[in-house]
Amino acid sequence: MRRANLVFFAVLLLTASGSAVAQTADCGDRPLCLGQTISDADLEVWSLNVFPDGTGLPDGTGNAEEGQQIYRDKCSACHGEKGVGVKVLLDRGAFPTLVGSTPPLTDTEQQPAQTVGSYWPYATTFFDYVRRAMPFATAHSLSNDEVYAVTAHILVLNDILPAGANLDRDSLMQVTMPNVDGFICDARPDVYAPRCMSNCSVPGDAGELIGSGEDYGIPVPVTDCMVR
Amino acid sequence: MVFDMSDDQDKQAKSYTNVTRRSMLTGGVGVATGTAATLVAGLGAEGAAAGPLQRPWATELGDPVGTNPYGHPSSFERTVIRRPTPSEYAPKGYVPPMNESSWTGTPLQDLRGIITPNGLFYERSHGGYADMDPAKHKVVIHGLVDRNLELSMEDLRRFPTVTTFRFLECSGNSDLIWGKATYGGQETSPYLTAQDIHGLLSCAEWTGVRLSDLLREAGADTERAKWLIVEGADSGALARSLPMARALDDCILAFAQNGEMLRPEQGYPVRLLVPGCEGNLNIKWVQRIEVTDQPLFATFETAQYTDLQKSGKARISSLVMEAKSIITFPSGGQSLPEKGFYQIRGIAWSGRGKISHVDVSLDGGRNWTPAQLTEPVMSKCLTEFTMPWKWDGRETLLMSRATDETGYTQPFVQQLVEARGKFSSYHNNGIQTWRIESNGEVYNAQG
């Protein structure tokens, strides 16, 4: 209200004085007074961000059974009937796999499965991504209810929710993803390579030291790290 | 000879992605198919038959001035283009299923100096790229601010501008040489070029407005707000969490690149530039900045672009691109026609500041010699290095190694694999080895 009054007052002033200064009205302490102010209500059409604490989750509800139907129609062509990505051409990779947890993330022989179920830290991340970017070729076409439904279906396929589960803001916030504790802050520099100039050791040499970055170099800034 | 060359060259002749400098430099060696080799042969015949004053360009007028209102390179440079990773030399399943979510690499081996021409700047998109009408494009800043601001492109361009030289590198760059274990045990191809392996790296002069100025204009609460959620206007509305400390330091919203407005592939009309940090964080087509006290944990900072360690834990927020260098001549796919003098050259860069040294080894890393750094040497920017060299005609293992102003020295790839694990192929800043065979042909010897 205060802002609206100020705007009104300032417009009156500009009009009355015949000023040619083309500025938006409520300049206040703005250094340059460039751009237009926009109300929180006007921002709603823009807002997509959904945070792990649930901030940004919209009203709405969806059921896993409905989600299965939507998934079949709009997602399975790429991600497969069971959430295991489809290969389209012989010499190309598959679309992302959404379901499964083998090989496990600790496997050192085979490429670990990094799926929604085995790897993604928060259910909000999945909701946020589907709403902002999926279906791949027709983004921003699903309703909020449909995004809840598809999220429920994928969580059911990953054995994170029981069959037929409903999801809304509150129930989505109750979901704990299996890999929620699977992330650690960047720890680089993580190896030490001396600037050796002659008779240096190389990989494969007996006794070649790999080195550790722990006591070496400037660590990455702690302010970079996303923590909850 | 380790490789079956006839088979290789047959493959090259069939694939447009492999009309390489090898065939340009050695038109008389091996097969003479493909556009480049034909051009070399043609020039040779012309030169022998006619003196300088009888050549067509000496006896006829050239094309009228203005023939190309927006100029382009000589037709003889037509093979110097961006290219996708050649699927025949990549591991099975490496090339993404659709070109709308894919990449092309910069032909580093064919460029000089440190600036990437705009048409050759690497591409990486997750939902294709649109050519957005700047008259309809708005940038909104909201959240923990005194006022939500909506800026037109006209508004943005009225802010004070800065111009900086910065590299951009995809965090997945050079993952092809992380080691064969990463991709189902397949051997890394010796036929890969610098472009194939390291091409998701480019460098430009960027002009734009300081993010700190925009935050001040919106009255952002920079004490409480530690994050900015920056979002693109593309079909994936790609979003990432940008640390406030970086935003206030040296981030800009760039609208111009190398003197002209951004190309659509680079986020026209406006993109985020986070100097020294992985490409994905440098959001293109910026449309919205939410000022918040918590990060988003978006898909591209959790499900992807995180670094799975052998412990099973994954490093998150691995933003910095550490010190790295590669030799671009001689490099994979090129060929030395004879023994004698050559100038070794390459590029080095660090996301932590300036390059202080680049060393070159001609014996697989036993002994190293400092290379000459070409001025200017700028922070978070490519630096060119050179070294005079006489090739004795013997097999040579060629490497470069960068050290930055923090004292960090580029490690061997094997050290990084040992520290992180076989399946952690993002942020590979390890040393690239090229092998020059006694016939002068140069191959990838890494991975």
Chai-1 contact restraints between the chains, C-beta under 6 A:
chainA,res_idxA,chainB,res_idxB,connection_type,confidence,min_distance_angstrom,max_distance_angstrom,comment,restraint_id
A,R30,B,E217,contact,1.0,0.0,6.0,A-B,restraint_1
A,P31,B,R216,contact,1.0,0.0,6.0,A-B,restraint_2
A,P31,B,E217,contact,1.0,0.0,6.0,A-B,restraint_3
A,L32,B,E217,contact,1.0,0.0,6.0,A-B,restraint_4
A,L34,B,D155,contact,1.0,0.0,6.0,A-B,restraint_5
A,L34,B,R158,contact,1.0,0.0,6.0,A-B,restraint_6
A,G35,B,L149,contact,1.0,0.0,6.0,A-B,restraint_7
A,G35,B,E150,contact,1.0,0.0,6.0,A-B,restraint_8
A,G35,B,L151,contact,1.0,0.0,6.0,A-B,restraint_9
A,G35,B,D155,contact,1.0,0.0,6.0,A-B,restraint_10
A,Q36,B,E150,contact,1.0,0.0,6.0,A-B,restraint_11
A,T37,B,R147,contact,1.0,0.0,6.0,A-B,restraint_12
A,I38,B,N148,contact,1.0,0.0,6.0,A-B,restraint_13
A,I38,B,E150,contact,1.0,0.0,6.0,A-B,restraint_14
A,L43,B,H142,contact,1.0,0.0,6.0,A-B,restraint_15
A,W46,B,V140,contact,1.0,0.0,6.0,A-B,restraint_16
A,W46,B,R288,contact,1.0,0.0,6.0,A-B,restraint_17
A,L48,B,A237,contact,1.0,0.0,6.0,A-B,restraint_18
A,N49,B,I229,contact,1.0,0.0,6.0,A-B,restraint_19
A,N49,B,E290,contact,1.0,0.0,6.0,A-B,restraint_20
A,N49,B,L296,contact,1.0,0.0,6.0,A-B,restraint_21
A,F51,B,Q294,contact,1.0,0.0,6.0,A-B,restraint_22
A,P52,B,F297,contact,1.0,0.0,6.0,A-B,restraint_23
A,V88,B,P97,contact,1.0,0.0,6.0,A-B,restraint_24
A,D91,B,S87,contact,1.0,0.0,6.0,A-B,restraint_25
A,R92,B,V95,contact,1.0,0.0,6.0,A-B,restraint_26
A,R92,B,P97,contact,1.0,0.0,6.0,A-B,restraint_27
A,G93,B,G93,contact,1.0,0.0,6.0,A-B,restraint_28
A,G93,B,P96,contact,1.0,0.0,6.0,A-B,restraint_29
A,G93,B,P97,contact,1.0,0.0,6.0,A-B,restraint_30
A,F95,B,P97,contact,1.0,0.0,6.0,A-B,restraint_31
A,L105,B,G312,contact,1.0,0.0,6.0,A-B,restraint_32
A,T106,B,G312,contact,1.0,0.0,6.0,A-B,restraint_33
A,T108,B,K310,contact,1.0,0.0,6.0,A-B,restraint_34
A,Q111,B,F423,contact,1.0,0.0,6.0,A-B,restraint_35
A,W120,B,A303,contact,1.0,0.0,6.0,A-B,restraint_36
A,P121,B,T302,contact,1.0,0.0,6.0,A-B,restraint_37
A,Y122,B,F297,contact,1.0,0.0,6.0,A-B,restraint_38
A,T125,B,F297,contact,1.0,0.0,6.0,A-B,restraint_39
A,T125,B,T299,contact,1.0,0.0,6.0,A-B,restraint_40
A,T125,B,T302,contact,1.0,0.0,6.0,A-B,restraint_41
A,Y129,B,T299,contact,1.0,0.0,6.0,A-B,restraint_42
A,R132,B,A237,contact,1.0,0.0,6.0,A-B,restraint_43
A,A133,B,G236,contact,1.0,0.0,6.0,A-B,restraint_44
A,A139,B,S235,contact,1.0,0.0,6.0,A-B,restraint_45
A,G182,B,K313,contact,1.0,0.0,6.0,A-B,restraint_46
A,G182,B,A314,contact,1.0,0.0,6.0,A-B,restraint_47
A,F183,B,A314,contact,1.0,0.0,6.0,A-B,restraint_48
A,F183,B,I316,contact,1.0,0.0,6.0,A-B,restraint_49
A,I184,B,K313,contact,1.0,0.0,6.0,A-B,restraint_50
A,I184,B,R315,contact,1.0,0.0,6.0,A-B,restraint_51
A,D186,B,R315,contact,1.0,0.0,6.0,A-B,restraint_52
A,D186,B,S317,contact,1.0,0.0,6.0,A-B,restraint_53
A,D186,B,S318,contact,1.0,0.0,6.0,A-B,restraint_54
A,P189,B,Y408,contact,1.0,0.0,6.0,A-B,restraint_55
A,D190,B,A419,contact,1.0,0.0,6.0,A-B,restraint_56
A,V191,B,P411,contact,1.0,0.0,6.0,A-B,restraint_57
A,V191,B,Q415,contact,1.0,0.0,6.0,A-B,restraint_58
A,V191,B,A419,contact,1.0,0.0,6.0,A-B,restraint_59
A,A193,B,T409,contact,1.0,0.0,6.0,A-B,restraint_60
A,A193,B,P411,contact,1.0,0.0,6.0,A-B,restraint_61
A,R195,B,T403,contact,1.0,0.0,6.0,A-B,restraint_62
A,R195,B,T409,contact,1.0,0.0,6.0,A-B,restraint_63
A,M197,B,W368,contact,1.0,0.0,6.0,A-B,restraint_64
A,S198,B,N367,contact,1.0,0.0,6.0,A-B,restraint_65
A,C200,B,R366,contact,1.0,0.0,6.0,A-B,restraint_66
A,V202,B,G365,contact,1.0,0.0,6.0,A-B,restraint_67
A,P203,B,F412,contact,1.0,0.0,6.0,A-B,restraint_68
A,P203,B,Q414,contact,1.0,0.0,6.0,A-B,restraint_69
A,I210,B,Q415,contact,1.0,0.0,6.0,A-B,restraint_70
A,I210,B,E418,contact,1.0,0.0,6.0,A-B,restraint_71
A,G217,B,T406,contact,1.0,0.0,6.0,A-B,restraint_72
A,G217,B,Y408,contact,1.0,0.0,6.0,A-B,restraint_73
A,I218,B,T406,contact,1.0,0.0,6.0,A-B,restraint_74
A,V220,B,V320,contact,1.0,0.0,6.0,A-B,restraint_75
A,T223,B,P243,contact,1.0,0.0,6.0,A-B,restraint_76
A,T223,B,A245,contact,1.0,0.0,6.0,A-B,restraint_77
A,D224,B,P243,contact,1.0,0.0,6.0,A-B,restraint_78
A,D224,B,S317,contact,1.0,0.0,6.0,A-B,restraint_79
A,D224,B,L319,contact,1.0,0.0,6.0,A-B,restraint_80
A,C225,B,S317,contact,1.0,0.0,6.0,A-B,restraint_81
A,M226,B,S241,contact,1.0,0.0,6.0,A-B,restraint_82
A,M226,B,P295,contact,1.0,0.0,6.0,A-B,restraint_83
A,M226,B,I316,contact,1.0,0.0,6.0,A-B,restraint_84
A,M226,B,S317,contact,1.0,0.0,6.0,A-B,restraint_85
